[in-house]
Amino acid sequence: MSVKTHSLVDDMYNNGYAPNKESSRKTYETMGWVSFGVGAAAIVTGATMYYFGWSAARSPSAAANMSVVPVFGPDRAMLVFQGGIQ
């Protein structure tokens, strides 16, 4: 997304401003930031699940029980974590 955004900026710099290119640039920039956010959420989720699995592996009598449920609403999206070590 960043490459496409910079390509549109360079094109507008060399060939003049165009409102449709500016709109596309903003869309690509937003999509890039959303991609970073989704990637960061995936890393945090993976690290959390790894931690609970690693903790359970250290204790022979404990078992990790973890679930992640996506929740979507009309104006939001979130992940719900439930569980722990038993």
N, C-alpha and C positions, 0 to 999 in steps of 0.2 A: 504494500500500500504506500509505503514511504517513497519507493522508487517512482511509482506512478504520480504521486503528489509532486515530487520534485520535477518530474518531466513536464507536468502541466505548468508549473511555475516558470521553468526555463522557456517553454513555448510562449507563454504570455509575455515574458521579458523580451524575447527576440521578435515576436510578431505582433505585439500589442495586446492590450487588455480586451477580453471577451467575457461577457457575463455568464455565458453557458460554461466556459472553461473554469471560471471562478466557482461556479456552483459544483461542478464535478470535482474540483480540487478540494472543496470543503467536505464533500461526501467521502472522498478517499481518505482525507485526514481523519475524519470521525471514525471510519471503519478501521483505520490503523490503530487508533486509541482503544476502540472496543476490543480489537484482537489482542492488544497488550493486556487489557483487563481480564479477558477470558483465559489467557495464558497464565497470568499471575494467580488467578483463582484455581486453575488446574494444578499449579505447583504447590499451593497451600494445601489443597485437598490431598494430593499425593503424599506430601510430607506428614500431614496429620495421620493419614491411614498407615503410613510406614511406621510412625512413632508408636501407634497403638499395637501394631503387629510385632514390633521389636520389643516392646515392653512385655507382651504376653510370652514371647519366646524366651525371655530371661527367667521367667517364673514358671517352673514346670507344672504347677497346679492351676495356674490362671489361664483363662482363655479370653481372647479379645473378641468382642462382639460389637461391630461397628456398622452402621448403615448410613448412607448418604441418600437423601431424597430430594430431587428437584421440585420446587414449588413455583408455579406460575400464576400470576393474577393479571387483571386488566391493566395495571400500571406498574407491575413489579415482577421480578424474578429473583429467586434466592435458593440457596441450598440449606437443607436442615440436616444437621449431624445428630445422630442418636446412638447411644451405646457407651461402651467402655470396657473395662477389664472386670471379669467376674471371678 
